[in-house]
Amino acid sequence: MDDDLKLYPRNNMNDDLELYPRNNMNDDLELYPHKQPIENIIIDIRNIFFQILNLIEDKQNPIPFIYSSNKRQFSFSLFLIIFGTLLLLLSSLMKSPYEK
């Protein structure tokens, strides 16, 4: 078997696993979300944010949804980092310059 072509189990909702060839170059994009283009990451963050808002609106727990894939975990963690940084910047801007 060629080193560039390996067989991987296909993740289906069913219990049966099929083996199919997958190229290693596509492996990196699927296994490592941080290696995707920045445009895809930004779109994923936006989609995750709105999906979580919909789940909260329906009074469902969003945690299983977030932990269901590496891509969602990565997008949510980036969202938390960006949101926290913005809150920190805003709080430092709102401080009175006359406080000691």
C-alpha positions in Angstrom: 0.0 0.0 0.0 1.3 3.5 -0.9 2.3 5.7 2.0 0.2 8.6 0.7 -3.0 6.5 0.7 -4.2 4.9 3.9 -7.5 3.3 4.9 -9.5 5.0 7.7 -12.8 4.1 9.3 -15.7 6.2 8.2 -17.6 7.8 11.1 -21.3 7.2 10.5 -24.2 7.4 12.8 -24.6 3.6 12.3 -22.4 1.1 14.1 -21.0 -0.4 10.9 -17.6 0.9 9.9 -16.5 1.0 6.3 -12.9 1.5 5.3 -12.2 4.0 2.6 -9.1 5.6 1.2 -8.3 9.2 2.2 -5.4 11.3 1.0 -3.0 12.5 3.7 -3.3 16.1 2.5 -7.0 16.1 3.3 -6.3 14.5 6.6 -4.6 17.6 8.0 -7.6 19.8 7.3 -10.0 17.2 8.9 -7.9 16.4 11.9 -6.4 19.8 12.7 -9.0 22.6 12.6 -6.3 25.2 13.2 -4.8 24.5 9.8 -7.9 25.6 8.0 -8.0 28.9 6.2 -8.9 31.9 8.4 -12.1 32.5 6.3 -13.4 29.0 7.2 -12.5 29.5 10.9 -14.4 32.8 11.1 -17.4 31.4 9.4 -17.3 28.4 11.8 -17.1 30.7 14.8 -20.1 32.7 13.5 -22.1 29.5 12.8 -21.3 28.0 16.2 -22.3 31.2 18.0 -25.8 31.3 16.3 -26.3 27.6 16.8 -25.6 27.9 20.5 -27.9 30.9 20.7 -30.7 28.8 19.1 -30.0 25.9 21.5 -30.2 28.2 24.5 -33.4 29.8 23.1 -34.9 26.3 22.9 -33.8 25.7 26.5 -31.4 22.9 25.5 -28.0 22.2 26.9 -25.3 23.4 24.3 -22.4 21.5 26.0 -23.0 18.2 24.2 -23.3 20.1 20.9 -20.0 21.9 21.5 -18.1 18.7 22.5 -19.4 16.7 19.6 -16.5 17.4 17.3 -13.0 18.9 17.4 -14.0 21.6 14.9 -16.8 22.8 17.2 -14.5 22.7 20.2 -11.9 24.7 18.4 -14.4 27.3 17.1 -16.0 27.7 20.6 -12.6 28.1 22.3 -11.6 30.8 19.8 -15.0 32.5 20.4 -14.4 32.5 24.1 -10.8 33.9 23.7 -12.0 36.7 21.3 -15.0 37.5 23.5 -13.0 37.6 26.7 -10.3 39.8 25.1 -13.0 42.3 23.9 -14.5 42.4 27.4 -11.1 43.0 28.9 -10.5 45.9 26.5 -13.9 47.4 27.1 -13.6 47.2 30.8 -10.2 48.9 30.7 -11.6 51.6 28.5 -14.6 52.2 30.8 -12.4 52.7 33.9 -12.4 56.2 35.1 -9.0 58.0 34.7 -9.5 59.5 38.1 -9.6 56.2 40.0 -6.5 55.2 41.9 
